[in-house]
Amino acid sequence: MPRKGADILVEALERLSSSIIRNILPRHEQGGVFAAEGYACSSALPGVCITSSSPGATNLVTGLTNAMRDSVPLGCSHYGSSPTKNDWH
């Protein structure tokens, strides 16, 4: 998902885009995780989903739970900034 700070990641994936890696930008994290699950089911290859941290990561929960219950190979990761001393109150 294109979010704050994701431009570098998205651009890197676009440069690597080939027959091995196909980068698809969904409109919402839930759509992305379900698309990754559908890919895994239809191709017999693992689906991969990357999202932003915090709310973006929580939007993956339903799709991850569904994939786990159906034994679908799915890998998910989130990115975001590391906490700084100003982030802790």
PDB file of N, CA, C and O in Angstrom:
ATOM      1  N   MET A   1       0.826  -1.169   0.000  1.00  0.00           N
ATOM      2  CA  MET A   1       0.000   0.000   0.000  1.00  0.00           C
ATOM      3  C   MET A   1       0.881   1.247   0.000  1.00  0.00           C
ATOM      4  O   MET A   1       1.786   1.359   0.828  1.00  0.00           O
ATOM      5  N   PRO A   2       0.637   2.167  -0.897  1.00  0.00           N
ATOM      6  CA  PRO A   2       1.430   3.388  -0.891  1.00  0.00           C
ATOM      7  C   PRO A   2       1.031   4.290   0.267  1.00  0.00           C
ATOM      8  O   PRO A   2      -0.071   4.840   0.279  1.00  0.00           O
ATOM      9  N   ARG A   3       1.895   4.439   1.208  1.00  0.00           N
ATOM     10  CA  ARG A   3       1.662   5.275   2.384  1.00  0.00           C
ATOM     11  C   ARG A   3       2.900   6.117   2.627  1.00  0.00           C
ATOM     12  O   ARG A   3       3.877   6.048   1.881  1.00  0.00           O
ATOM     13  N   LYS A   4       2.841   6.897   3.661  1.00  0.00           N
ATOM     14  CA  LYS A   4       3.964   7.740   4.043  1.00  0.00           C
ATOM     15  C   LYS A   4       5.222   6.885   4.190  1.00  0.00           C
ATOM     16  O   LYS A   4       5.238   5.914   4.946  1.00  0.00           O
ATOM     17  N   GLY A   5       6.251   7.247   3.474  1.00  0.00           N
ATOM     18  CA  GLY A   5       7.514   6.534   3.564  1.00  0.00           C
ATOM     19  C   GLY A   5       7.602   5.303   2.702  1.00  0.00           C
ATOM     20  O   GLY A   5       8.634   4.632   2.707  1.00  0.00           O
ATOM     21  N   ALA A   6       6.557   4.976   1.958  1.00  0.00           N
ATOM     22  CA  ALA A   6       6.551   3.758   1.155  1.00  0.00           C
ATOM     23  C   ALA A   6       7.085   3.975  -0.245  1.00  0.00           C
ATOM     24  O   ALA A   6       7.296   3.008  -0.976  1.00  0.00           O
ATOM     25  N   ASP A   7       7.307   5.210  -0.633  1.00  0.00           N
ATOM     26  CA  ASP A   7       7.719   5.482  -2.011  1.00  0.00           C
ATOM     27  C   ASP A   7       8.979   4.735  -2.403  1.00  0.00           C
ATOM     28  O   ASP A   7       9.073   4.218  -3.517  1.00  0.00           O
ATOM     29  N   ILE A   8       9.947   4.671  -1.503  1.00  0.00           N
ATOM     30  CA  ILE A   8      11.206   3.992  -1.815  1.00  0.00           C
ATOM     31  C   ILE A   8      10.958   2.504  -2.022  1.00  0.00           C
ATOM     32  O   ILE A   8      11.500   1.910  -2.954  1.00  0.00           O
ATOM     33  N   LEU A   9      10.141   1.896  -1.159  1.00  0.00           N
ATOM     34  CA  LEU A   9       9.830   0.479  -1.287  1.00  0.00           C
ATOM     35  C   LEU A   9       9.073   0.195  -2.579  1.00  0.00           C
ATOM     36  O   LEU A   9       9.397  -0.755  -3.292  1.00  0.00           O
ATOM     37  N   VAL A  10       8.078   1.002  -2.883  1.00  0.00           N
ATOM     38  CA  VAL A  10       7.284   0.809  -4.099  1.00  0.00           C
ATOM     39  C   VAL A  10       8.159   0.968  -5.347  1.00  0.00           C
ATOM     40  O   VAL A  10       8.052   0.179  -6.286  1.00  0.00           O
ATOM     41  N   GLU A  11       9.016   1.980  -5.354  1.00  0.00           N
ATOM     42  CA  GLU A  11       9.910   2.179  -6.507  1.00  0.00           C
ATOM     43  C   GLU A  11      10.881   1.021  -6.667  1.00  0.00           C
ATOM     44  O   GLU A  11      11.157   0.602  -7.791  1.00  0.00           O
ATOM     45  N   ALA A  12      11.403   0.499  -5.569  1.00  0.00           N
ATOM     46  CA  ALA A  12      12.316  -0.644  -5.644  1.00  0.00           C
ATOM     47  C   ALA A  12      11.602  -1.875  -6.192  1.00  0.00           C
ATOM     48  O   ALA A  12      12.168  -2.604  -7.006  1.00  0.00           O
ATOM     49  N   LEU A  13      10.377  -2.114  -5.759  1.00  0.00           N
ATOM     50  CA  LEU A  13       9.622  -3.247  -6.276  1.00  0.00           C
ATOM     51  C   LEU A  13       9.299  -3.077  -7.755  1.00  0.00           C
ATOM     52  O   LEU A  13       9.302  -4.052  -8.507  1.00  0.00           O
ATOM     53  N   GLU A  14       9.022  -1.848  -8.177  1.00  0.00           N
ATOM     54  CA  GLU A  14       8.760  -1.598  -9.599  1.00  0.00           C
ATOM     55  C   GLU A  14      10.003  -1.886 -10.442  1.00  0.00           C
ATOM     56  O   GLU A  14       9.898  -2.429 -11.542  1.00  0.00           O
ATOM     57  N   ARG A  15      11.177  -1.521  -9.926  1.00  0.00           N
ATOM     58  CA  ARG A  15      12.418  -1.795 -10.662  1.00  0.00           C
ATOM     59  C   ARG A  15      12.691  -3.290 -10.743  1.00  0.00           C
ATOM     60  O   ARG A  15      13.230  -3.774 -11.739  1.00  0.00           O
ATOM     61  N   LEU A  16      12.317  -4.024  -9.693  1.00  0.00           N
ATOM     62  CA  LEU A  16      12.534  -5.469  -9.675  1.00  0.00           C
ATOM     63  C   LEU A  16      11.433  -6.232 -10.390  1.00  0.00           C
ATOM     64  O   LEU A  16      11.538  -7.441 -10.593  1.00  0.00           O
ATOM     65  N   SER A  17      10.385  -5.531 -10.770  1.00  0.00           N
ATOM     66  CA  SER A  17       9.236  -6.186 -11.383  1.00  0.00           C
ATOM     67  C   SER A  17       9.671  -6.958 -12.626  1.00  0.00           C
ATOM     68  O   SER A  17      10.257  -6.403 -13.556  1.00  0.00           O
ATOM     69  N   SER A  18       9.371  -8.231 -12.610  1.00  0.00           N
ATOM     70  CA  SER A  18       9.725  -9.098 -13.728  1.00  0.00           C
ATOM     71  C   SER A  18       8.781 -10.294 -13.694  1.00  0.00           C
ATOM     72  O   SER A  18       7.716 -10.237 -13.079  1.00  0.00           O
ATOM     73  N   SER A  19       9.170 -11.357 -14.346  1.00  0.00           N
ATOM     74  CA  SER A  19       8.337 -12.555 -14.307  1.00  0.00           C
ATOM     75  C   SER A  19       8.403 -13.216 -12.930  1.00  0.00           C
ATOM     76  O   SER A  19       7.550 -14.043 -12.607  1.00  0.00           O
ATOM     77  N   ILE A  20       9.395 -12.868 -12.117  1.00  0.00           N
ATOM     78  CA  ILE A  20       9.518 -13.457 -10.783  1.00  0.00           C
ATOM     79  C   ILE A  20       8.704 -12.669  -9.760  1.00  0.00           C
ATOM     80  O   ILE A  20       7.996 -13.263  -8.947  1.00  0.00           O
ATOM     81  N   ILE A  21       8.796 -11.357  -9.790  1.00  0.00           N
ATOM     82  CA  ILE A  21       8.090 -10.509  -8.834  1.00  0.00           C
ATOM     83  C   ILE A  21       7.074  -9.663  -9.581  1.00  0.00           C
ATOM     84  O   ILE A  21       7.418  -8.954 -10.527  1.00  0.00           O
ATOM     85  N   ARG A  22       5.829  -9.740  -9.155  1.00  0.00           N
ATOM     86  CA  ARG A  22       4.785  -8.907  -9.744  1.00  0.00           C
ATOM     87  C   ARG A  22       4.220  -8.030  -8.639  1.00  0.00           C
ATOM     88  O   ARG A  22       3.649  -8.531  -7.670  1.00  0.00           O
ATOM     89  N   ASN A  23       4.379  -6.741  -8.784  1.00  0.00           N
ATOM     90  CA  ASN A  23       3.945  -5.781  -7.784  1.00  0.00           C
ATOM     91  C   ASN A  23       2.554  -5.262  -8.138  1.00  0.00           C
ATOM     92  O   ASN A  23       2.346  -4.705  -9.216  1.00  0.00           O
ATOM     93  N   ILE A  24       1.605  -5.449  -7.222  1.00  0.00           N
ATOM     94  CA  ILE A  24       0.244  -4.970  -7.422  1.00  0.00           C
ATOM     95  C   ILE A  24      -0.101  -4.069  -6.242  1.00  0.00           C
ATOM     96  O   ILE A  24       0.031  -4.484  -5.090  1.00  0.00           O
ATOM     97  N   LEU A  25      -0.540  -2.845  -6.512  1.00  0.00           N
ATOM     98  CA  LEU A  25      -0.906  -1.912  -5.448  1.00  0.00           C
ATOM     99  C   LEU A  25      -2.416  -1.885  -5.273  1.00  0.00           C
ATOM    100  O   LEU A  25      -3.119  -1.308  -6.103  1.00  0.00           O
ATOM    101  N   PRO A  26      -2.931  -2.501  -4.203  1.00  0.00           N
ATOM    102  CA  PRO A  26      -4.374  -2.478  -3.974  1.00  0.00           C
ATOM    103  C   PRO A  26      -4.815  -1.152  -3.361  1.00  0.00           C
ATOM    104  O   PRO A  26      -3.981  -0.354  -2.934  1.00  0.00           O
ATOM    105  N   ARG A  27      -6.098  -0.923  -3.320  1.00  0.00           N
ATOM    106  CA  ARG A  27      -6.637   0.300  -2.721  1.00  0.00           C
ATOM    107  C   ARG A  27      -6.702   0.220  -1.198  1.00  0.00           C
ATOM    108  O   ARG A  27      -6.734   1.245  -0.516  1.00  0.00           O
ATOM    109  N   HIS A  28      -6.721  -1.003  -0.671  1.00  0.00           N
ATOM    110  CA  HIS A  28      -6.861  -1.189   0.765  1.00  0.00           C
ATOM    111  C   HIS A  28      -6.090  -2.440   1.188  1.00  0.00           C
ATOM    112  O   HIS A  28      -5.933  -3.375   0.402  1.00  0.00           O
ATOM    113  N   GLU A  29      -5.618  -2.452   2.414  1.00  0.00           N
ATOM    114  CA  GLU A  29      -4.822  -3.571   2.911  1.00  0.00           C
ATOM    115  C   GLU A  29      -5.600  -4.884   2.872  1.00  0.00           C
ATOM    116  O   GLU A  29      -5.042  -5.923   2.517  1.00  0.00           O
ATOM    117  N   GLN A  30      -6.880  -4.847   3.232  1.00  0.00           N
ATOM    118  CA  GLN A  30      -7.669  -6.083   3.209  1.00  0.00           C
ATOM    119  C   GLN A  30      -7.771  -6.645   1.797  1.00  0.00           C
ATOM    120  O   GLN A  30      -7.688  -7.856   1.596  1.00  0.00           O
ATOM    121  N   GLY A  31      -7.949  -5.766   0.829  1.00  0.00           N
ATOM    122  CA  GLY A  31      -7.972  -6.221  -0.559  1.00  0.00           C
ATOM    123  C   GLY A  31      -6.649  -6.845  -0.954  1.00  0.00           C
ATOM    124  O   GLY A  31      -6.615  -7.829  -1.693  1.00  0.00           O
ATOM    125  N   GLY A  32      -5.557  -6.272  -0.463  1.00  0.00           N
ATOM    126  CA  GLY A  32      -4.231  -6.804  -0.776  1.00  0.00           C
ATOM    127  C   GLY A  32      -3.994  -8.180  -0.191  1.00  0.00           C
ATOM    128  O   GLY A  32      -3.453  -9.057  -0.863  1.00  0.00           O
ATOM    129  N   VAL A  33      -4.395  -8.378   1.063  1.00  0.00           N
ATOM    130  CA  VAL A  33      -4.156  -9.678   1.688  1.00  0.00           C
ATOM    131  C   VAL A  33      -5.051 -10.748   1.059  1.00  0.00           C
ATOM    132  O   VAL A  33      -4.622 -11.890   0.893  1.00  0.00           O
ATOM    133  N   PHE A  34      -6.282 -10.394   0.709  1.00  0.00           N
ATOM    134  CA  PHE A  34      -7.142 -11.380   0.060  1.00  0.00           C
ATOM    135  C   PHE A  34      -6.677 -11.666  -1.368  1.00  0.00           C
ATOM    136  O   PHE A  34      -6.833 -12.787  -1.852  1.00  0.00           O
ATOM    137  N   ALA A  35      -6.109 -10.670  -2.047  1.00  0.00           N
ATOM    138  CA  ALA A  35      -5.537 -10.914  -3.380  1.00  0.00           C
ATOM    139  C   ALA A  35      -4.339 -11.851  -3.277  1.00  0.00           C
ATOM    140  O   ALA A  35      -4.171 -12.745  -4.106  1.00  0.00           O
ATOM    141  N   ALA A  36      -3.502 -11.643  -2.253  1.00  0.00           N
ATOM    142  CA  ALA A  36      -2.346 -12.524  -2.051  1.00  0.00           C
ATOM    143  C   ALA A  36      -2.814 -13.942  -1.739  1.00  0.00           C
ATOM    144  O   ALA A  36      -2.216 -14.911  -2.207  1.00  0.00           O
ATOM    145  N   GLU A  37      -3.876 -14.065  -0.955  1.00  0.00           N
ATOM    146  CA  GLU A  37      -4.423 -15.395  -0.653  1.00  0.00           C
ATOM    147  C   GLU A  37      -4.973 -16.057  -1.921  1.00  0.00           C
ATOM    148  O   GLU A  37      -4.734 -17.240  -2.164  1.00  0.00           O
ATOM    149  N   GLY A  38      -5.705 -15.289  -2.718  1.00  0.00           N
ATOM    150  CA  GLY A  38      -6.229 -15.832  -3.971  1.00  0.00           C
ATOM    151  C   GLY A  38      -5.124 -16.271  -4.915  1.00  0.00           C
ATOM    152  O   GLY A  38      -5.237 -17.300  -5.582  1.00  0.00           O
ATOM    153  N   TYR A  39      -4.049 -15.482  -4.968  1.00  0.00           N
ATOM    154  CA  TYR A  39      -2.901 -15.861  -5.801  1.00  0.00           C
ATOM    155  C   TYR A  39      -2.312 -17.180  -5.320  1.00  0.00           C
ATOM    156  O   TYR A  39      -2.008 -18.066  -6.118  1.00  0.00           O
ATOM    157  N   ALA A  40      -2.152 -17.299  -3.992  1.00  0.00           N
ATOM    158  CA  ALA A  40      -1.575 -18.525  -3.441  1.00  0.00           C
ATOM    159  C   ALA A  40      -2.457 -19.735  -3.732  1.00  0.00           C
ATOM    160  O   ALA A  40      -1.948 -20.813  -4.038  1.00  0.00           O
ATOM    161  N   CYS A  41      -3.757 -19.566  -3.640  1.00  0.00           N
ATOM    162  CA  CYS A  41      -4.673 -20.678  -3.913  1.00  0.00           C
ATOM    163  C   CYS A  41      -4.654 -21.095  -5.382  1.00  0.00           C
ATOM    164  O   CYS A  41      -4.701 -22.284  -5.696  1.00  0.00           O
ATOM    165  N   SER A  42      -4.588 -20.132  -6.261  1.00  0.00           N
ATOM    166  CA  SER A  42      -4.684 -20.443  -7.690  1.00  0.00           C
ATOM    167  C   SER A  42      -3.365 -20.829  -8.334  1.00  0.00           C
ATOM    168  O   SER A  42      -3.363 -21.474  -9.382  1.00  0.00           O
ATOM    169  N   SER A  43      -2.236 -20.451  -7.731  1.00  0.00           N
ATOM    170  CA  SER A  43      -0.945 -20.719  -8.371  1.00  0.00           C
ATOM    171  C   SER A  43      -0.116 -21.778  -7.667  1.00  0.00           C
ATOM    172  O   SER A  43       0.888 -22.230  -8.218  1.00  0.00           O
ATOM    173  N   ALA A  44      -0.498 -22.182  -6.480  1.00  0.00           N
ATOM    174  CA  ALA A  44       0.276 -23.111  -5.650  1.00  0.00           C
ATOM    175  C   ALA A  44       1.629 -22.529  -5.246  1.00  0.00           C
ATOM    176  O   ALA A  44       2.536 -23.270  -4.864  1.00  0.00           O
ATOM    177  N   LEU A  45       1.766 -21.217  -5.328  1.00  0.00           N
ATOM    178  CA  LEU A  45       2.946 -20.509  -4.843  1.00  0.00           C
ATOM    179  C   LEU A  45       2.524 -19.634  -3.674  1.00  0.00           C
ATOM    180  O   LEU A  45       1.354 -19.261  -3.584  1.00  0.00           O
ATOM    181  N   PRO A  46       3.437 -19.298  -2.781  1.00  0.00           N
ATOM    182  CA  PRO A  46       3.034 -18.447  -1.655  1.00  0.00           C
ATOM    183  C   PRO A  46       2.661 -17.037  -2.110  1.00  0.00           C
ATOM    184  O   PRO A  46       3.295 -16.469  -2.999  1.00  0.00           O
ATOM    185  N   GLY A  47       1.641 -16.493  -1.494  1.00  0.00           N
ATOM    186  CA  GLY A  47       1.270 -15.105  -1.715  1.00  0.00           C
ATOM    187  C   GLY A  47       2.009 -14.233  -0.719  1.00  0.00           C
ATOM    188  O   GLY A  47       2.314 -14.677   0.388  1.00  0.00           O
ATOM    189  N   VAL A  48       2.301 -12.999  -1.098  1.00  0.00           N
ATOM    190  CA  VAL A  48       3.035 -12.075  -0.232  1.00  0.00           C
ATOM    191  C   VAL A  48       2.295 -10.753  -0.188  1.00  0.00           C
ATOM    192  O   VAL A  48       1.796 -10.272  -1.205  1.00  0.00           O
ATOM    193  N   CYS A  49       2.229 -10.174   0.992  1.00  0.00           N
ATOM    194  CA  CYS A  49       1.561  -8.895   1.185  1.00  0.00           C
ATOM    195  C   CYS A  49       2.437  -8.016   2.069  1.00  0.00           C
ATOM    196  O   CYS A  49       2.958  -8.483   3.082  1.00  0.00           O
ATOM    197  N   ILE A  50       2.603  -6.763   1.700  1.00  0.00           N
ATOM    198  CA  ILE A  50       3.385  -5.807   2.477  1.00  0.00           C
ATOM    199  C   ILE A  50       2.482  -4.613   2.770  1.00  0.00           C
ATOM    200  O   ILE A  50       1.776  -4.128   1.886  1.00  0.00           O
ATOM    201  N   THR A  51       2.507  -4.148   4.003  1.00  0.00           N
ATOM    202  CA  THR A  51       1.656  -3.021   4.390  1.00  0.00           C
ATOM    203  C   THR A  51       2.387  -2.101   5.349  1.00  0.00           C
ATOM    204  O   THR A  51       3.462  -2.426   5.854  1.00  0.00           O
ATOM    205  N   SER A  52       1.788  -0.958   5.587  1.00  0.00           N
ATOM    206  CA  SER A  52       2.347  -0.029   6.560  1.00  0.00           C
ATOM    207  C   SER A  52       2.029  -0.522   7.961  1.00  0.00           C
ATOM    208  O   SER A  52       1.149  -1.362   8.145  1.00  0.00           O
ATOM    209  N   SER A  53       2.735  -0.008   8.933  1.00  0.00           N
ATOM    210  CA  SER A  53       2.494  -0.432  10.305  1.00  0.00           C
ATOM    211  C   SER A  53       1.259   0.258  10.869  1.00  0.00           C
ATOM    212  O   SER A  53       0.656   1.104  10.209  1.00  0.00           O
ATOM    213  N   SER A  54       0.894  -0.097  12.064  1.00  0.00           N
ATOM    214  CA  SER A  54      -0.262   0.417  12.805  1.00  0.00           C
ATOM    215  C   SER A  54      -1.569   0.037  12.133  1.00  0.00           C
ATOM    216  O   SER A  54      -1.835  -1.158  12.003  1.00  0.00           O
ATOM    217  N   PRO A  55      -2.414   0.987  11.692  1.00  0.00           N
ATOM    218  CA  PRO A  55      -3.710   0.597  11.133  1.00  0.00           C
ATOM    219  C   PRO A  55      -3.586  -0.300   9.909  1.00  0.00           C
ATOM    220  O   PRO A  55      -4.421  -1.177   9.688  1.00  0.00           O
ATOM    221  N   GLY A  56      -2.553  -0.082   9.122  1.00  0.00           N
ATOM    222  CA  GLY A  56      -2.372  -0.926   7.942  1.00  0.00           C
ATOM    223  C   GLY A  56      -2.163  -2.378   8.310  1.00  0.00           C
ATOM    224  O   GLY A  56      -2.696  -3.273   7.655  1.00  0.00           O
ATOM    225  N   ALA A  57      -1.392  -2.615   9.352  1.00  0.00           N
ATOM    226  CA  ALA A  57      -1.125  -3.982   9.786  1.00  0.00           C
ATOM    227  C   ALA A  57      -2.375  -4.627  10.381  1.00  0.00           C
ATOM    228  O   ALA A  57      -2.606  -5.820  10.180  1.00  0.00           O
ATOM    229  N   THR A  58      -3.180  -3.863  11.103  1.00  0.00           N
ATOM    230  CA  THR A  58      -4.387  -4.455  11.685  1.00  0.00           C
ATOM    231  C   THR A  58      -5.415  -4.805  10.618  1.00  0.00           C
ATOM    232  O   THR A  58      -6.256  -5.675  10.840  1.00  0.00           O
ATOM    233  N   ASN A  59      -5.366  -4.154   9.480  1.00  0.00           N
ATOM    234  CA  ASN A  59      -6.285  -4.486   8.391  1.00  0.00           C
ATOM    235  C   ASN A  59      -5.962  -5.831   7.750  1.00  0.00           C
ATOM    236  O   ASN A  59      -6.770  -6.354   6.984  1.00  0.00           O
ATOM    237  N   LEU A  60      -4.795  -6.400   8.050  1.00  0.00           N
ATOM    238  CA  LEU A  60      -4.426  -7.704   7.507  1.00  0.00           C
ATOM    239  C   LEU A  60      -4.998  -8.866   8.313  1.00  0.00           C
ATOM    240  O   LEU A  60      -5.014  -9.998   7.831  1.00  0.00           O
ATOM    241  N   VAL A  61      -5.466  -8.606   9.527  1.00  0.00           N
ATOM    242  CA  VAL A  61      -5.825  -9.682  10.448  1.00  0.00           C
ATOM    243  C   VAL A  61      -6.865 -10.633   9.863  1.00  0.00           C
ATOM    244  O   VAL A  61      -6.694 -11.849   9.954  1.00  0.00           O
ATOM    245  N   THR A  62      -7.926 -10.122   9.273  1.00  0.00           N
ATOM    246  CA  THR A  62      -8.984 -10.981   8.738  1.00  0.00           C
ATOM    247  C   THR A  62      -8.445 -11.890   7.642  1.00  0.00           C
ATOM    248  O   THR A  62      -8.720 -13.090   7.642  1.00  0.00           O
ATOM    249  N   GLY A  63      -7.680 -11.330   6.708  1.00  0.00           N
ATOM    250  CA  GLY A  63      -7.124 -12.137   5.622  1.00  0.00           C
ATOM    251  C   GLY A  63      -6.108 -13.156   6.103  1.00  0.00           C
ATOM    252  O   GLY A  63      -6.074 -14.281   5.605  1.00  0.00           O
ATOM    253  N   LEU A  64      -5.276 -12.770   7.070  1.00  0.00           N
ATOM    254  CA  LEU A  64      -4.295 -13.712   7.618  1.00  0.00           C
ATOM    255  C   LEU A  64      -4.986 -14.860   8.345  1.00  0.00           C
ATOM    256  O   LEU A  64      -4.579 -16.015   8.224  1.00  0.00           O
ATOM    257  N   THR A  65      -6.030 -14.536   9.097  1.00  0.00           N
ATOM    258  CA  THR A  65      -6.780 -15.580   9.805  1.00  0.00           C
ATOM    259  C   THR A  65      -7.437 -16.533   8.818  1.00  0.00           C
ATOM    260  O   THR A  65      -7.415 -17.748   9.014  1.00  0.00           O
ATOM    261  N   ASN A  66      -8.015 -15.991   7.774  1.00  0.00           N
ATOM    262  CA  ASN A  66      -8.651 -16.815   6.753  1.00  0.00           C
ATOM    263  C   ASN A  66      -7.625 -17.729   6.084  1.00  0.00           C
ATOM    264  O   ASN A  66      -7.887 -18.916   5.885  1.00  0.00           O
ATOM    265  N   ALA A  67      -6.475 -17.188   5.741  1.00  0.00           N
ATOM    266  CA  ALA A  67      -5.431 -17.993   5.100  1.00  0.00           C
ATOM    267  C   ALA A  67      -4.933 -19.087   6.043  1.00  0.00           C
ATOM    268  O   ALA A  67      -4.699 -20.218   5.618  1.00  0.00           O
ATOM    269  N   MET A  68      -4.771 -18.750   7.315  1.00  0.00           N
ATOM    270  CA  MET A  68      -4.292 -19.735   8.281  1.00  0.00           C
ATOM    271  C   MET A  68      -5.311 -20.872   8.425  1.00  0.00           C
ATOM    272  O   MET A  68      -4.936 -22.044   8.443  1.00  0.00           O
ATOM    273  N   ARG A  69      -6.576 -20.530   8.525  1.00  0.00           N
ATOM    274  CA  ARG A  69      -7.601 -21.566   8.700  1.00  0.00           C
ATOM    275  C   ARG A  69      -7.737 -22.454   7.467  1.00  0.00           C
ATOM    276  O   ARG A  69      -8.108 -23.623   7.578  1.00  0.00           O
ATOM    277  N   ASP A  70      -7.437 -21.899   6.294  1.00  0.00           N
ATOM    278  CA  ASP A  70      -7.520 -22.673   5.057  1.00  0.00           C
ATOM    279  C   ASP A  70      -6.184 -23.291   4.660  1.00  0.00           C
ATOM    280  O   ASP A  70      -6.082 -23.910   3.600  1.00  0.00           O
ATOM    281  N   SER A  71      -5.162 -23.132   5.491  1.00  0.00           N
ATOM    282  CA  SER A  71      -3.810 -23.663   5.226  1.00  0.00           C
ATOM    283  C   SER A  71      -3.238 -23.151   3.915  1.00  0.00           C
ATOM    284  O   SER A  71      -2.649 -23.911   3.146  1.00  0.00           O
ATOM    285  N   VAL A  72      -3.412 -21.868   3.664  1.00  0.00           N
ATOM    286  CA  VAL A  72      -2.899 -21.223   2.455  1.00  0.00           C
ATOM    287  C   VAL A  72      -1.545 -20.592   2.778  1.00  0.00           C
ATOM    288  O   VAL A  72      -1.436 -19.859   3.761  1.00  0.00           O
ATOM    289  N   PRO A  73      -0.500 -20.861   1.968  1.00  0.00           N
ATOM    290  CA  PRO A  73       0.817 -20.268   2.239  1.00  0.00           C
ATOM    291  C   PRO A  73       0.823 -18.773   1.937  1.00  0.00           C
ATOM    292  O   PRO A  73       0.701 -18.363   0.782  1.00  0.00           O
ATOM    293  N   LEU A  74       0.965 -17.971   2.977  1.00  0.00           N
ATOM    294  CA  LEU A  74       0.871 -16.526   2.823  1.00  0.00           C
ATOM    295  C   LEU A  74       1.906 -15.864   3.717  1.00  0.00           C
ATOM    296  O   LEU A  74       1.988 -16.169   4.907  1.00  0.00           O
ATOM    297  N   GLY A  75       2.689 -14.967   3.153  1.00  0.00           N
ATOM    298  CA  GLY A  75       3.670 -14.214   3.929  1.00  0.00           C
ATOM    299  C   GLY A  75       3.305 -12.747   3.935  1.00  0.00           C
ATOM    300  O   GLY A  75       2.990 -12.177   2.890  1.00  0.00           O
ATOM    301  N   CYS A  76       3.343 -12.134   5.101  1.00  0.00           N
ATOM    302  CA  CYS A  76       3.025 -10.715   5.212  1.00  0.00           C
ATOM    303  C   CYS A  76       4.096 -10.003   6.010  1.00  0.00           C
ATOM    304  O   CYS A  76       4.702 -10.569   6.920  1.00  0.00           O
ATOM    305  N   SER A  77       4.311  -8.768   5.654  1.00  0.00           N
ATOM    306  CA  SER A  77       5.290  -7.952   6.346  1.00  0.00           C
ATOM    307  C   SER A  77       4.745  -6.532   6.431  1.00  0.00           C
ATOM    308  O   SER A  77       3.900  -6.125   5.633  1.00  0.00           O
ATOM    309  N   HIS A  78       5.236  -5.801   7.395  1.00  0.00           N
ATOM    310  CA  HIS A  78       4.862  -4.397   7.484  1.00  0.00           C
ATOM    311  C   HIS A  78       6.124  -3.565   7.580  1.00  0.00           C
ATOM    312  O   HIS A  78       7.168  -4.048   8.016  1.00  0.00           O
ATOM    313  N   TYR A  79       6.024  -2.336   7.179  1.00  0.00           N
ATOM    314  CA  TYR A  79       7.141  -1.415   7.246  1.00  0.00           C
ATOM    315  C   TYR A  79       6.682  -0.174   7.975  1.00  0.00           C
ATOM    316  O   TYR A  79       5.486   0.101   8.073  1.00  0.00           O
ATOM    317  N   GLY A  80       7.614   0.549   8.469  1.00  0.00           N
ATOM    318  CA  GLY A  80       7.303   1.798   9.157  1.00  0.00           C
ATOM    319  C   GLY A  80       8.559   2.334   9.799  1.00  0.00           C
ATOM    320  O   GLY A  80       9.619   1.711   9.732  1.00  0.00           O
ATOM    321  N   SER A  81       8.441   3.467  10.410  1.00  0.00           N
ATOM    322  CA  SER A  81       9.603   4.064  11.048  1.00  0.00           C
ATOM    323  C   SER A  81       9.863   3.410  12.391  1.00  0.00           C
ATOM    324  O   SER A  81       8.934   2.960  13.061  1.00  0.00           O
ATOM    325  N   SER A  82      11.100   3.358  12.775  1.00  0.00           N
ATOM    326  CA  SER A  82      11.467   2.841  14.090  1.00  0.00           C
ATOM    327  C   SER A  82      11.096   3.879  15.131  1.00  0.00           C
ATOM    328  O   SER A  82      11.167   5.080  14.869  1.00  0.00           O
ATOM    329  N   PRO A  83      10.704   3.427  16.306  1.00  0.00           N
ATOM    330  CA  PRO A  83      10.356   4.406  17.346  1.00  0.00           C
ATOM    331  C   PRO A  83      11.563   5.227  17.780  1.00  0.00           C
ATOM    332  O   PRO A  83      12.681   4.719  17.867  1.00  0.00           O
ATOM    333  N   THR A  84      11.322   6.463  18.041  1.00  0.00           N
ATOM    334  CA  THR A  84      12.361   7.338  18.575  1.00  0.00           C
ATOM    335  C   THR A  84      11.973   7.738  19.980  1.00  0.00           C
ATOM    336  O   THR A  84      10.862   7.450  20.424  1.00  0.00           O
ATOM    337  N   LYS A  85      12.866   8.392  20.680  1.00  0.00           N
ATOM    338  CA  LYS A  85      12.547   8.762  22.060  1.00  0.00           C
ATOM    339  C   LYS A  85      11.361   9.719  22.121  1.00  0.00           C
ATOM    340  O   LYS A  85      10.682   9.787  23.145  1.00  0.00           O
ATOM    341  N   ASN A  86      11.098  10.464  21.040  1.00  0.00           N
ATOM    342  CA  ASN A  86       9.957  11.383  21.005  1.00  0.00           C
ATOM    343  C   ASN A  86       8.635  10.660  20.816  1.00  0.00           C
ATOM    344  O   ASN A  86       7.576  11.227  21.085  1.00  0.00           O
ATOM    345  N   ASP A  87       8.681   9.385  20.346  1.00  0.00           N
ATOM    346  CA  ASP A  87       7.452   8.628  20.133  1.00  0.00           C
ATOM    347  C   ASP A  87       6.879   8.073  21.435  1.00  0.00           C
ATOM    348  O   ASP A  87       5.698   7.732  21.496  1.00  0.00           O
ATOM    349  N   TRP A  88       7.692   7.982  22.457  1.00  0.00           N
ATOM    350  CA  TRP A  88       7.249   7.416  23.743  1.00  0.00           C
ATOM    351  C   TRP A  88       6.900   8.531  24.687  1.00  0.00           C
ATOM    352  O   TRP A  88       7.735   9.384  24.987  1.00  0.00           O
ATOM    353  N   HIS A  89       5.683   8.534  25.156  1.00  0.00           N
ATOM    354  CA  HIS A  89       5.223   9.610  26.053  1.00  0.00           C
ATOM    355  C   HIS A  89       4.963   9.065  27.426  1.00  0.00           C
ATOM    356  O   HIS A  89       4.569   9.811  28.323  1.00  0.00           O
TER     357      HIS A  89
END
